[in-house]
Amino acid sequence: MAGSSDNVTIPKFSKLLQMDPYLKPYESDFQRRYELFQKQLHLLEEAEGGFDRFTLSYQSMGVTRQPDNGLLFREWAPGTEALFLTGDFNGWDNFSHPYTKKEFGKWELYLPPKQDKTPAVPHLSKLKVVVHSKDHQRLYRISPWAKYVTQMDTAVIYDWVHWDPPHPYQATHPRPKKPRSLRIYESHVGIASPEGKVASYTNFTANVLPRIKDLGYNCIQLMAIMEHAYYASFGYQVTSFFAASSRYGTPDELKELIDVAHSLGIMVLLDVVHSHASKNTEDGLNLFDGTDSCFFHSGPRGEHSLWGSRLFNYSSWEVQRFLLSNLRWWMEEYRFDGFRFDGVTSMLYHHHGIGTGFSGDYSEYFGLQVDEDSLVYLMVANHILHSLYPECITIAEDVSGMPGLCRGIQEGGCGFDYRLAMAVPDKWIQILKEYKDEDWNIGNIVFTLTNRRYGESCIAYAESHDQALVGDKTLAFWLMDKEMYTNMSTMMPMTPVIDRGIQLHKMIRLLTHGLGGEGYLNFMGNEFGHPEWLDFPRIGNNESYHYARRQYNLLDMEHLRYCQLYAFDREMNHTEAKYGWLPSEPGFITAKHEGDKVIVFERASLVFVFNFHPSQSYSNYRVATETPGKHRIVLDSDEVRYGGHGRLDHNTEFFTEPIPFNGRSHSMLIYIPCRTSMVLANEEIDHSC
């Protein structure tokens, strides 16, 4: 392992070691990674004039309009014999417009403007690259840099459509500043309507953005935007990396969605899939130049055995150009505010996380199983994004818990801002599946919610799109099941099942929000207990859209209890916005009582209290606090307007006593009803964050 990298100095590595001295034995691994990162930046400087120019390659690759309205077509196809351009503009002639071969596997074709000085290829006309492979096949391909692809209703394959509108959308609102507290609304445009169809960008802008603002989320994570031929892949089998999915509308309509979100002070993150690509050939990247090694590793290394997809060769110069320019394109052209990187665990290890449990043993994160090509790619990507866009946010979907992933590159880290706390939703599902309420292991719940690397920020969530998918069930469905269809009316008394479900749905969310991380995420619709799972149209369900929608219409029926859950979610976010517990130090646990089923912790000078006991309420229950003085309830899941029983009097003032308790210098006596959670604030402290 050791070698020349032993001489490399990571500027702030001591800071990482201070936080985690157990990383000291792996210093040479960190040094080697950092050396590879520095070498890559140096090569970009030497060969391309720096990363700024390199990542603007989308301005010269694919098709670009020149100042004289001529069109320059450029492709990288190292394994091909010849390239031609065909399309509407030349009557689909396969041979009239050959590309010229350049060095480094590049091909070029210039089309001068027409006599009236307009471009030779009009806006919205169809194109194809004709590839003559070395084994004498004629292949029809879409440019990997295509900015817009569409699918006719009857067709299977996508068409490359030249996008060059005479009056492109001009954004008018500045990007919001990075919030101290990140509250994310994970969204899919296509399902964001109660109707059984693919919903549009304009529907999302008009009908969903106001709800997101009202709910108190300050960030949207947009899924399934990068074009994917198979709708049911949820956007994870990308075919065109530079094209915003046309099934929801035009590129300009997506730009407007983001611009309007910005006007509301909401950041928008793109769910970016650089971990793998669809195997599609005619409308994907696979076999673009007729070889299996163009963008991907050839042979088994280039295939993901579980996902049935192709794996990028991150050590390839042109693959880096393609992927890094792709990030820049979404930031510049659409004005996204950052990315949630999908499938990071798969990228980090040669085994892709398949059949690996990740026990937490540090040797699992270092050594030969780590794919340093892709790890360095992620370091370079984060460095470029944060250098060019200081307010940018990057989130890693990593289940392995690799140390340093969310620390600065100058410390030897990977440079992400957050990672997803993926163990938390799994824990909630496991508990609801396997245990009766009285058997819940309170200590284990607290452990799961607090078991994260200190100093590396996490996004906590009780459930995401993964738990909503068909085959699994949402928390609301685990809790209330079929009674959600019959017993959610406020006109009738709550059944025991609905009562339990409503109370636990709120408590699970508040506990996750308060204790589980430095950011919070919710999947659209789950905040109000959306009654059904998510299933995209496919052969297995007769291409039905019945479950590929979100029933926001339920919120307009005020006699249904869904709006009570919605109201609690809104209040929870607005309370966090006021007191700012997410960016605060992790919660200090003062009670996790197995018999009482009570959890108490302090965070941001607030006292959080949870009584999960199904039937036992406690009067004069002593809770610890470090902040003496008068406390009041600022959030209470038992309020009637949230579907609770209204057992707490909000005029009550709780006074602390100088009685040390559970590791704190003061304590107070409170009443906690069964299946209730509350947040208490000290009135004598200035909580403005």
C-alpha positions as CSV (number, residue, x, y, z in Angstrom):
1,M,0.0,0.0,0.0
2,A,2.7,2.5,1.0
3,G,4.9,4.1,-1.6
4,S,5.6,7.5,-3.1
5,S,2.3,8.6,-1.6
6,D,3.9,8.6,1.9
7,N,5.5,11.9,1.0
8,V,2.1,13.5,0.1
9,T,0.8,16.1,2.6
10,I,-3.0,16.4,3.1
11,P,-3.2,20.0,4.3
12,K,-5.8,19.4,7.1
13,F,-5.6,15.7,7.7
14,S,-4.9,16.3,11.4
15,K,-8.4,17.7,11.7
16,L,-9.9,14.4,10.4
17,L,-7.6,12.4,12.8
18,Q,-8.7,14.6,15.7
19,M,-12.3,13.6,15.1
20,D,-11.4,10.0,14.5
21,P,-8.0,8.8,15.7
22,Y,-8.9,5.3,14.5
23,L,-8.2,6.4,11.0
24,K,-4.4,6.8,11.7
25,P,-3.5,3.3,10.5
26,Y,-5.0,4.1,7.1
27,E,-3.1,7.4,6.5
28,S,-1.3,6.0,3.5
29,D,-4.6,5.2,1.8
30,F,-5.8,8.7,2.4
31,Q,-2.5,10.0,1.1
32,R,-2.7,7.9,-2.1
33,R,-6.3,9.1,-2.8
34,Y,-5.3,12.7,-2.2
35,E,-2.3,12.3,-4.5
36,L,-4.5,10.9,-7.3
37,F,-6.9,13.7,-6.8
38,Q,-4.1,16.4,-7.1
39,K,-2.7,14.6,-10.1
40,Q,-6.0,14.7,-11.8
41,L,-6.4,18.4,-11.2
42,H,-2.9,19.0,-12.5
43,L,-3.6,17.0,-15.7
44,L,-6.7,19.0,-16.3
45,E,-4.7,22.2,-15.9
46,E,-2.0,21.0,-18.3
47,A,-4.1,19.4,-21.0
48,E,-7.3,21.5,-20.9
49,G,-6.4,24.8,-19.3
50,G,-8.1,23.9,-16.0
51,F,-11.3,22.3,-14.8
52,D,-13.4,25.4,-15.6
53,R,-12.9,25.0,-19.4
54,F,-12.9,21.2,-19.3
55,T,-16.4,21.1,-17.7
56,L,-17.8,23.5,-20.3
57,S,-17.3,20.8,-22.9
58,Y,-21.0,20.6,-23.5
59,Q,-20.5,24.0,-25.4
60,S,-18.4,22.2,-28.0
61,M,-19.6,18.6,-28.0
62,G,-22.8,17.2,-29.5
63,V,-24.3,20.0,-31.6
64,T,-23.5,23.7,-31.0
65,R,-24.7,26.8,-32.9
66,Q,-21.8,29.0,-34.0
67,P,-21.9,32.8,-34.1
68,D,-22.6,32.7,-37.9
69,N,-25.6,30.3,-37.3
70,G,-23.6,27.4,-38.7
71,L,-23.8,24.2,-36.7
72,L,-20.8,22.2,-35.4
73,F,-21.4,18.6,-34.6
74,R,-18.7,16.8,-32.5
75,E,-18.6,13.3,-31.1
76,W,-16.2,11.0,-29.4
77,A,-16.4,7.6,-31.0
78,P,-12.9,6.0,-30.8
79,G,-13.9,2.6,-31.9
80,T,-15.7,3.4,-35.2
81,E,-14.7,3.4,-38.8
82,A,-16.9,6.3,-40.0
83,L,-19.7,8.6,-38.7
84,F,-22.5,10.3,-40.7
85,L,-25.3,12.6,-39.7
86,T,-28.8,12.0,-41.0
87,G,-32.2,13.5,-40.2
88,D,-35.1,15.6,-41.4
89,F,-32.7,18.2,-42.7
90,N,-31.3,15.9,-45.4
91,G,-34.2,13.7,-46.1
92,W,-32.7,10.9,-43.9
93,D,-29.8,10.4,-46.3
94,N,-27.3,8.0,-44.6
95,F,-24.2,9.1,-46.5
96,S,-24.6,12.8,-47.6
97,H,-23.1,14.3,-44.4
98,P,-19.9,12.5,-43.2
99,Y,-18.0,13.5,-40.1
100,T,-14.3,14.2,-40.4
101,K,-12.0,12.1,-38.2
102,K,-9.9,14.2,-35.7
103,E,-7.3,13.1,-33.1
104,F,-8.2,11.3,-29.8
105,G,-11.2,9.5,-31.3
106,K,-13.0,12.7,-32.1
107,W,-15.2,13.3,-35.1
108,E,-16.4,16.7,-36.5
109,L,-19.0,17.9,-39.0
110,Y,-19.7,21.6,-39.8
111,L,-23.0,22.6,-41.4
112,P,-23.0,26.1,-42.8
113,P,-26.2,28.2,-42.4
114,K,-28.8,28.3,-45.1
115,Q,-28.9,31.1,-47.6
116,D,-31.3,33.0,-45.4
117,K,-28.7,32.8,-42.6
118,T,-30.9,30.5,-40.5
119,P,-29.3,27.2,-39.2
120,A,-29.3,24.2,-41.5
121,V,-31.1,22.1,-38.9
122,P,-34.3,23.9,-37.7
123,H,-35.4,23.7,-34.0
124,L,-37.4,20.5,-33.2
125,S,-36.2,18.6,-36.3
126,K,-35.1,14.9,-35.8
127,L,-31.5,13.7,-36.1
128,K,-29.5,10.5,-35.9
129,V,-25.8,9.6,-35.9
130,V,-25.0,6.8,-38.3
131,V,-22.1,4.8,-37.0
132,H,-20.1,2.4,-39.2
133,S,-18.5,0.0,-36.8
134,K,-15.2,-1.8,-37.3
135,D,-17.1,-5.1,-37.7
136,H,-19.0,-3.6,-40.7
137,Q,-22.3,-2.9,-39.0
138,R,-24.4,0.2,-39.7
139,L,-25.8,1.5,-36.3
140,Y,-28.2,4.3,-35.7
141,R,-27.4,6.3,-32.5
142,I,-28.5,9.3,-30.5
143,S,-25.7,11.7,-29.6
144,P,-24.6,11.2,-26.0
145,W,-24.7,15.0,-25.7
146,A,-28.3,15.3,-27.0
147,K,-30.2,18.0,-25.1
148,Y,-33.7,16.8,-25.9
149,V,-35.1,13.4,-26.9
150,T,-38.8,12.5,-27.4
151,Q,-40.8,9.4,-27.8
152,M,-43.8,9.0,-30.1
153,D,-46.8,7.4,-28.4
154,T,-46.5,4.3,-30.5
155,A,-42.7,4.0,-30.6
156,V,-40.4,2.1,-28.2
157,I,-37.2,4.0,-29.1
158,Y,-36.6,7.7,-28.3
159,D,-35.8,10.2,-31.1
160,W,-33.1,12.8,-30.9
161,V,-34.8,16.2,-31.4
162,H,-32.7,19.3,-32.1
163,W,-33.4,21.7,-29.3
164,D,-32.6,25.3,-30.3
165,P,-35.6,27.5,-29.5
166,P,-35.5,31.1,-30.9
167,H,-36.5,32.5,-27.5
168,P,-35.2,30.2,-24.7
169,Y,-36.5,30.7,-21.2
170,Q,-34.7,33.3,-19.2
171,A,-34.6,32.9,-15.5
172,T,-35.4,36.0,-13.4
173,H,-34.9,34.9,-9.8
174,P,-31.5,34.5,-8.1
175,R,-30.6,31.1,-6.5
176,P,-31.4,31.0,-2.8
177,K,-28.5,30.8,-0.3
178,K,-27.7,27.5,1.2
179,P,-30.0,27.1,4.3
180,R,-28.6,26.3,7.7
181,S,-31.3,23.7,8.1
182,L,-32.0,21.5,5.1
183,R,-35.5,20.2,4.9
184,I,-35.9,18.2,1.6
185,Y,-39.1,17.3,-0.2
186,E,-38.2,14.3,-2.4
187,S,-40.3,14.6,-5.6
188,H,-41.1,12.9,-8.9
189,V,-42.8,15.2,-11.4
190,G,-44.6,12.5,-13.3
191,I,-46.6,11.2,-10.3
192,A,-47.2,14.6,-8.8
193,S,-50.9,14.7,-9.6
194,P,-54.0,12.7,-8.5
195,E,-54.8,11.9,-12.2
196,G,-53.8,8.5,-13.7
197,K,-51.3,9.9,-16.2
198,V,-47.8,11.3,-16.5
199,A,-48.0,14.7,-14.8
200,S,-46.1,17.7,-16.2
201,Y,-43.5,20.3,-15.1
202,T,-46.2,23.0,-15.4
203,N,-48.5,21.0,-13.0
204,F,-45.7,20.7,-10.5
205,T,-45.0,24.4,-10.8
206,A,-48.6,25.5,-10.3
207,N,-49.9,22.9,-7.9
208,V,-47.1,21.3,-6.0
209,L,-44.6,24.1,-5.4
210,P,-47.1,26.1,-3.3
211,R,-47.7,23.0,-1.1
212,I,-44.0,22.5,-0.6
213,K,-43.6,26.1,0.4
214,D,-46.6,25.9,2.8
215,L,-45.2,22.7,4.4
216,G,-41.9,24.5,5.3
217,Y,-39.5,22.5,3.1
218,N,-36.7,24.6,1.7
219,C,-35.3,22.2,-0.8
220,I,-36.7,19.8,-3.4
221,Q,-34.9,16.7,-4.6
222,L,-36.1,16.0,-8.1
223,M,-36.0,12.4,-9.2
224,A,-36.2,10.9,-12.7
225,I,-35.3,14.1,-14.6
226,M,-32.3,12.7,-16.6
227,E,-34.0,11.0,-19.6
228,H,-34.8,7.3,-19.1
229,A,-36.5,5.2,-21.7
230,Y,-38.2,2.9,-19.2
231,Y,-40.6,5.0,-17.0
232,A,-40.9,2.2,-14.4
233,S,-37.1,2.4,-13.7
234,F,-37.9,5.4,-11.5
235,G,-35.3,7.3,-13.5
236,Y,-32.4,5.1,-12.5
237,Q,-31.7,3.6,-16.0
238,V,-30.6,6.8,-17.7
239,T,-30.4,6.8,-21.5
240,S,-29.7,10.5,-22.3
241,F,-27.6,12.2,-19.6
242,F,-28.0,15.8,-20.9
243,A,-31.7,15.6,-21.8
244,A,-34.3,16.6,-19.2
245,S,-37.1,14.0,-19.5
246,S,-39.5,15.1,-22.3
247,R,-42.4,13.0,-20.9
248,Y,-43.2,15.8,-18.5
249,G,-42.7,18.7,-20.9
250,T,-40.1,20.8,-22.5
251,P,-36.7,22.0,-21.2
252,D,-38.0,25.5,-20.8
253,E,-40.9,24.2,-18.6
254,L,-38.3,22.6,-16.3
255,K,-36.3,25.8,-16.2
256,E,-39.5,27.7,-15.2
257,L,-40.2,25.2,-12.4
258,I,-36.7,25.8,-11.0
259,D,-37.0,29.5,-11.4
260,V,-40.3,29.7,-9.6
261,A,-38.9,27.4,-6.8
262,H,-36.1,29.9,-6.4
263,S,-38.6,32.8,-6.2
264,L,-40.1,30.9,-3.2
265,G,-36.7,30.6,-1.6
266,I,-36.6,26.8,-2.3
267,M,-33.4,25.1,-3.6
268,V,-33.7,22.4,-6.2
269,L,-31.4,19.4,-6.2
270,L,-31.1,16.9,-9.1
271,D,-31.0,13.2,-8.4
272,V,-27.9,12.5,-10.6
273,V,-27.2,9.0,-11.7
274,H,-23.5,8.7,-12.5
275,S,-23.1,5.3,-10.9
276,H,-24.3,3.4,-14.0
277,A,-26.2,3.7,-17.3
278,S,-29.0,1.9,-19.2
279,K,-28.0,-1.0,-21.4
280,N,-30.1,0.5,-24.2
281,T,-28.1,0.9,-27.5
282,E,-30.3,2.8,-29.9
283,D,-31.4,5.4,-27.4
284,G,-28.7,5.0,-24.8
285,L,-24.9,5.2,-24.4
286,N,-24.2,1.5,-24.6
287,L,-22.2,0.4,-27.7
288,F,-22.3,4.0,-29.0
289,D,-19.3,3.5,-31.3
290,G,-20.0,-0.2,-31.8
291,T,-17.6,-1.3,-29.0
292,D,-18.5,-2.3,-25.5
293,S,-15.7,-0.1,-24.1
294,C,-16.6,3.4,-25.4
295,F,-17.9,4.9,-22.1
296,F,-17.7,1.8,-20.0
297,H,-15.3,-0.8,-18.8
298,S,-15.3,-3.7,-21.3
299,G,-16.1,-7.2,-20.1
300,P,-17.5,-8.2,-16.7
301,R,-16.1,-5.0,-15.0
302,G,-18.4,-2.9,-17.2
303,E,-21.6,-4.7,-16.1
304,H,-23.6,-4.4,-12.9
305,S,-24.9,-7.9,-12.2
306,L,-27.9,-6.8,-10.0
307,W,-29.0,-3.7,-11.9
308,G,-28.5,-5.1,-15.5
309,S,-26.7,-1.9,-16.5
310,R,-23.4,-0.6,-17.7
311,L,-20.6,0.8,-15.5
312,F,-18.5,3.8,-16.4
313,N,-14.8,3.8,-16.8
314,Y,-14.0,6.7,-14.5
315,S,-10.3,6.6,-15.4
316,S,-11.1,7.5,-19.1
317,W,-10.3,11.1,-19.9
318,E,-13.4,11.4,-22.2
319,V,-15.7,9.8,-19.7
320,Q,-14.6,12.3,-17.1
321,R,-15.2,15.1,-19.7
322,F,-18.7,13.7,-20.3
323,L,-19.7,13.2,-16.6
324,L,-18.1,16.4,-15.2
325,S,-19.5,18.5,-18.0
326,N,-22.9,16.8,-17.3
327,L,-22.8,18.2,-13.7
328,R,-21.9,21.6,-15.0
329,W,-24.6,21.5,-17.6
330,W,-27.4,20.9,-15.0
331,M,-26.0,23.7,-12.8
332,E,-25.5,26.2,-15.6
333,E,-28.3,25.5,-18.1
334,Y,-31.1,24.6,-15.6
335,R,-29.8,26.3,-12.5
336,F,-30.1,23.4,-10.2
337,D,-28.5,24.0,-6.8
338,G,-26.7,20.7,-6.3
339,F,-27.1,17.0,-6.5
340,R,-28.0,13.9,-4.7
341,F,-25.6,11.3,-6.1
342,D,-27.3,8.0,-6.6
343,G,-25.6,4.7,-6.0
344,V,-22.4,6.0,-4.4
345,T,-21.8,2.7,-2.5
346,S,-21.8,0.9,-5.9
347,M,-19.2,3.4,-7.2
348,L,-16.9,3.2,-4.2
349,Y,-16.2,-0.5,-4.2
350,H,-15.3,-3.1,-6.8
351,H,-17.9,-5.4,-5.3
352,H,-20.6,-2.6,-5.6
353,G,-21.9,-3.5,-2.2
354,I,-23.3,-6.7,-3.5
355,G,-23.4,-9.4,-0.8
356,T,-21.5,-7.1,1.6
357,G,-23.0,-6.3,5.1
358,F,-20.6,-3.5,6.2
359,S,-20.0,-4.3,9.8
360,G,-18.3,-1.0,10.5
361,D,-14.8,-2.6,10.5
362,Y,-12.5,0.1,9.1
363,S,-10.6,-2.4,6.9
364,E,-13.8,-2.7,4.7
365,Y,-13.3,1.0,3.6
366,F,-9.7,0.7,2.5
367,G,-7.5,-1.6,0.5
368,L,-8.1,-3.4,-2.8
369,Q,-11.9,-3.5,-2.6
370,V,-12.1,0.3,-3.0
371,D,-12.5,1.5,-6.6
372,E,-10.1,4.5,-6.4
373,D,-10.9,5.6,-10.0
374,S,-14.5,6.3,-9.1
375,L,-13.6,7.6,-5.6
376,V,-11.2,10.1,-7.1
377,Y,-13.9,11.0,-9.7
378,L,-16.3,11.9,-6.8
379,M,-13.5,14.0,-5.1
380,V,-12.9,15.9,-8.3
381,A,-16.6,16.4,-8.9
382,N,-17.2,17.8,-5.4
383,H,-14.1,20.0,-5.6
384,I,-15.2,21.5,-9.0
385,L,-18.8,22.0,-7.8
386,H,-18.0,23.6,-4.5
387,S,-15.2,25.8,-6.1
388,L,-17.5,27.1,-8.9
389,Y,-20.7,27.2,-6.8
390,P,-20.0,27.9,-3.1
391,E,-23.7,27.5,-2.2
392,C,-24.0,24.1,-4.0
393,I,-25.1,21.1,-1.9
394,T,-24.0,17.5,-2.6
395,I,-25.6,14.5,-1.0
396,A,-24.2,10.9,-1.2
397,E,-26.4,7.9,-1.2
398,D,-24.0,5.6,0.6
399,V,-25.0,2.7,2.8
400,S,-21.5,1.6,3.7
401,G,-20.6,4.6,6.0
402,M,-17.2,5.2,4.4
403,P,-15.2,7.5,6.8
404,G,-14.5,11.0,5.5
405,L,-17.1,10.8,2.7
406,C,-18.7,14.0,4.1
407,R,-15.5,15.8,5.1
408,G,-13.6,18.4,3.1
409,I,-11.1,17.2,0.5
410,Q,-8.4,19.3,2.2
411,E,-8.9,16.9,5.2
412,G,-8.6,13.8,3.1
413,G,-12.3,13.5,2.7
414,C,-14.5,13.1,-0.4
415,G,-16.1,16.5,-0.2
416,F,-19.8,15.7,0.1
417,D,-22.0,17.9,2.3
418,Y,-24.3,15.2,3.5
419,R,-25.0,11.4,3.3
420,L,-28.3,9.7,3.6
421,A,-29.0,8.0,6.9
422,M,-30.2,4.9,5.1
423,A,-30.4,2.6,8.2
424,V,-33.2,4.8,9.8
425,P,-36.1,3.9,7.5
426,D,-35.1,0.3,7.5
427,K,-35.3,0.3,11.3
428,W,-38.8,1.8,11.3
429,I,-40.1,-0.8,8.8
430,Q,-38.5,-3.6,10.7
431,I,-40.1,-2.5,14.0
432,L,-43.6,-2.1,12.5
433,K,-43.3,-5.5,10.7
434,E,-41.9,-7.6,13.5
435,Y,-42.8,-6.1,17.0
436,K,-45.8,-5.4,19.0
437,D,-45.9,-1.9,20.5
438,E,-45.1,-3.0,24.0
439,D,-42.0,-4.9,22.7
440,W,-40.4,-2.0,21.0
441,N,-36.7,-1.8,21.9
442,I,-36.3,1.9,22.9
443,G,-32.6,1.7,23.3
444,N,-32.1,0.2,19.8
445,I,-34.3,2.9,18.2
446,V,-32.2,5.6,19.8
447,F,-29.0,3.8,18.8
448,T,-30.1,3.6,15.2
449,L,-31.0,7.3,15.1
450,T,-27.8,8.5,16.7
451,N,-25.4,6.0,15.1
452,R,-23.6,8.2,12.6
453,R,-20.1,9.5,12.2
454,Y,-19.5,12.6,14.3
455,G,-18.8,15.7,12.1
456,E,-20.2,14.1,9.0
457,S,-23.7,15.5,8.3
458,C,-26.6,13.1,7.7
459,I,-30.0,13.5,6.1
460,A,-32.5,11.6,8.3
461,Y,-35.8,10.3,6.9
462,A,-38.4,8.0,8.3
463,E,-39.3,6.8,4.7
464,S,-38.3,7.8,1.2
465,H,-39.3,6.6,-2.3
466,D,-37.8,3.2,-1.6
467,Q,-40.3,2.4,1.1
468,A,-43.2,3.7,-1.1
469,L,-42.5,1.3,-4.0
470,V,-44.7,-1.6,-4.7
471,G,-43.6,-4.7,-2.8
472,D,-43.0,-2.6,0.3
473,K,-45.4,-0.4,2.2
474,T,-45.3,3.2,3.4
475,L,-45.3,3.7,7.2
476,A,-48.9,4.8,7.0
477,F,-49.9,1.6,5.3
478,W,-47.9,-0.6,7.8
479,L,-49.7,1.2,10.6
480,M,-53.3,1.4,9.2
481,D,-53.5,-0.9,6.2
482,K,-56.9,-1.3,4.6
483,E,-58.6,0.8,7.3
484,M,-57.2,3.8,5.4
485,Y,-59.8,3.2,2.8
486,T,-62.8,3.1,5.1
487,N,-62.0,4.7,8.5
488,M,-60.2,8.0,7.9
489,S,-63.3,10.2,8.2
490,T,-63.5,12.7,11.1
491,M,-67.3,12.2,11.0
492,M,-66.8,8.9,12.8
493,P,-64.9,8.0,16.0
494,M,-61.4,6.8,15.5
495,T,-61.0,3.0,15.5
496,P,-58.1,1.7,17.6
497,V,-56.1,1.0,14.4
498,I,-56.5,4.5,13.0
499,D,-55.8,6.1,16.4
500,R,-52.6,4.1,16.8
501,G,-51.6,4.8,13.2
502,I,-52.2,8.6,13.3
503,Q,-50.3,9.0,16.6
504,L,-47.3,6.8,15.7
505,H,-47.0,8.4,12.2
506,K,-46.4,11.8,13.8
507,M,-44.2,10.5,16.6
508,I,-41.9,8.5,14.2
509,R,-41.5,11.6,12.0
510,L,-40.7,14.0,14.9
511,L,-38.3,11.6,16.5
512,T,-36.5,11.1,13.2
513,H,-36.5,14.8,12.5
514,G,-35.3,15.8,15.9
515,L,-32.7,13.1,16.6
516,G,-31.7,11.4,13.3
517,G,-29.5,13.9,11.4
518,E,-28.4,17.3,10.3
519,G,-31.0,17.5,7.6
520,Y,-34.4,15.9,7.0
521,L,-36.1,14.3,4.0
522,N,-39.7,13.3,3.2
523,F,-41.0,11.7,0.0
524,M,-43.9,13.5,-1.6
525,G,-47.3,12.6,-0.2
526,N,-45.9,10.6,2.7
527,E,-46.2,13.7,5.0
528,F,-50.0,13.2,4.9
529,G,-50.0,9.4,5.1
530,H,-50.5,8.7,1.4
531,P,-52.8,5.7,1.3
532,E,-51.1,3.6,-1.5
533,W,-47.7,2.4,-2.6
534,L,-46.1,3.5,-5.8
535,D,-46.2,1.3,-8.9
536,F,-45.3,2.6,-12.4
537,P,-47.2,1.3,-15.5
538,R,-45.6,-1.9,-16.7
539,I,-46.6,-5.2,-18.3
540,G,-47.2,-6.8,-14.8
541,N,-50.0,-4.3,-14.0
542,N,-51.4,-3.9,-17.5
543,E,-49.7,-0.5,-17.9
544,S,-51.8,1.0,-15.2
545,Y,-51.2,4.5,-13.9
546,H,-53.5,3.8,-10.9
547,Y,-50.6,3.7,-8.4
548,A,-48.3,6.1,-10.3
549,R,-49.8,9.2,-8.8
550,R,-50.1,11.2,-5.6
551,Q,-53.6,11.9,-4.3
552,Y,-53.2,15.5,-3.1
553,N,-57.0,15.7,-3.7
554,L,-57.4,13.9,-0.3
555,L,-56.2,17.1,1.4
556,D,-59.0,19.1,-0.1
557,M,-61.5,16.8,1.7
558,E,-61.5,18.3,5.1
559,H,-63.5,15.6,6.7
560,L,-60.6,13.1,6.1
561,R,-57.8,12.8,8.6
562,Y,-55.0,13.1,5.9
563,C,-55.1,16.9,6.4
564,Q,-54.4,16.4,10.1
565,L,-51.2,14.6,9.3
566,Y,-50.3,17.3,6.8
567,A,-50.9,20.0,9.4
568,F,-48.6,18.3,11.8
569,D,-45.8,17.9,9.2
570,R,-46.1,21.6,8.4
571,E,-46.0,22.6,12.1
572,M,-43.0,20.3,12.7
573,N,-41.0,22.0,9.8
574,H,-42.0,25.5,10.9
575,T,-41.0,24.8,14.5
576,E,-37.6,23.5,13.2
577,A,-37.3,26.7,11.1
578,K,-37.8,28.8,14.2
579,Y,-35.5,26.9,16.6
580,G,-33.0,25.4,14.2
581,W,-32.3,22.0,15.7
582,L,-31.0,20.4,12.5
583,P,-27.7,22.3,12.3
584,S,-27.2,22.1,16.1
585,E,-25.0,19.6,17.9
586,P,-26.5,16.1,18.0
587,G,-29.1,15.5,20.6
588,F,-28.1,14.8,24.2
589,I,-30.2,11.7,25.4
590,T,-31.3,12.0,28.9
591,A,-33.8,9.1,29.0
592,K,-34.5,5.9,27.0
593,H,-36.6,4.0,29.4
594,E,-37.6,0.5,28.2
595,G,-40.4,-0.1,30.7
596,D,-42.0,3.3,30.3
597,K,-41.3,3.4,26.5
598,V,-40.1,7.0,27.0
599,I,-37.4,8.9,25.1
600,V,-36.2,12.3,26.3
601,F,-33.4,14.3,24.7
602,E,-32.1,17.9,24.4
603,R,-31.1,19.6,21.2
604,A,-30.8,23.3,20.4
605,S,-31.8,24.1,24.0
606,L,-35.2,22.4,23.4
607,V,-36.4,19.4,25.4
608,F,-38.0,16.6,23.2
609,V,-40.2,14.1,25.0
610,F,-41.8,10.9,23.5
611,N,-44.0,8.4,25.2
612,F,-44.4,5.4,22.9
613,H,-46.3,3.4,25.5
614,P,-49.6,2.2,23.9
615,S,-51.7,2.8,27.1
616,Q,-49.7,4.2,30.0
617,S,-49.8,8.0,30.6
618,Y,-47.4,9.6,33.2
619,S,-48.1,12.5,35.5
620,N,-45.3,14.3,37.3
621,Y,-42.7,12.6,35.1
622,R,-39.3,14.0,35.8
623,V,-37.3,15.1,32.7
624,A,-33.8,16.5,32.7
625,T,-32.5,19.7,31.2
626,E,-29.4,21.9,31.2
627,T,-31.3,25.1,30.7
628,P,-33.0,26.3,34.0
629,G,-36.1,28.5,33.8
630,K,-39.7,28.5,32.6
631,H,-40.6,26.1,29.7
632,R,-43.6,25.9,27.5
633,I,-44.9,23.4,24.9
634,V,-44.1,24.6,21.4
635,L,-45.1,21.4,19.5
636,D,-47.5,18.8,20.6
637,S,-48.5,15.8,18.5
638,D,-51.6,15.3,20.7
639,E,-53.3,18.5,19.6
640,V,-56.8,17.9,18.2
641,R,-56.1,19.6,14.9
642,Y,-53.4,17.0,14.3
643,G,-55.7,14.1,15.0
644,G,-54.7,13.9,18.6
645,H,-56.8,13.8,21.8
646,G,-56.0,17.3,23.2
647,R,-54.8,16.1,26.6
648,L,-52.1,18.8,27.1
649,D,-52.9,22.3,28.2
650,H,-50.6,24.7,26.3
651,N,-51.0,27.4,28.9
652,T,-49.1,25.3,31.4
653,E,-45.7,26.6,32.4
654,F,-43.1,24.1,33.5
655,F,-40.5,25.4,36.0
656,T,-37.2,23.7,36.4
657,E,-35.7,22.8,39.8
658,P,-32.0,22.6,40.6
659,I,-32.3,18.9,41.0
660,P,-29.7,17.1,39.0
661,F,-31.1,14.2,36.9
662,N,-29.9,11.9,34.2
663,G,-26.6,13.7,33.7
664,R,-28.1,17.2,33.6
665,S,-28.0,19.9,36.3
666,H,-31.7,20.7,36.4
667,S,-35.0,18.9,35.9
668,M,-38.8,19.5,35.9
669,L,-42.0,17.5,36.3
670,I,-44.4,17.1,33.3
671,Y,-47.4,15.2,32.2
672,I,-47.0,12.9,29.2
673,P,-50.0,11.1,27.8
674,C,-49.6,7.8,26.1
675,R,-48.6,7.8,22.4
676,T,-47.7,11.5,22.6
677,S,-44.6,13.6,21.7
678,M,-43.9,17.2,22.6
679,V,-41.2,19.8,22.3
680,L,-40.6,22.2,25.2
681,A,-38.8,25.5,24.8
682,N,-37.2,27.6,27.5
683,E,-38.9,31.0,27.3
684,E,-35.9,32.8,28.8
685,I,-33.6,31.9,25.9
686,D,-33.4,33.8,22.6
687,H,-34.1,31.0,20.1
688,S,-33.9,33.1,16.9
689,C,-31.7,31.2,14.6
